[in-house]
Amino acid sequence: MARTPNYNFERKERERMKALKKAEKLAAKNARKQDESGDISNEVDATISEEPKSD
């Protein structure tokens, strides 16, 4: 005997999985963006610290 389809549940599960995947991609994008901005600030700090101080 075939099972009765539960369209609402299946649709909500698809939407939930899609939202989860989208959230993971956004988190990865934000982490990558933060790493890139952190690298730039570290390079600027290193450049500033290498300059001789005039007292």
Secondary structure, DSSP 8 states (H G I E B T S, - for coil): ------HHHHHHHHHHHHHHHHHHHHHHHHHHHHHHHHHHHHHHHHHHHHS----
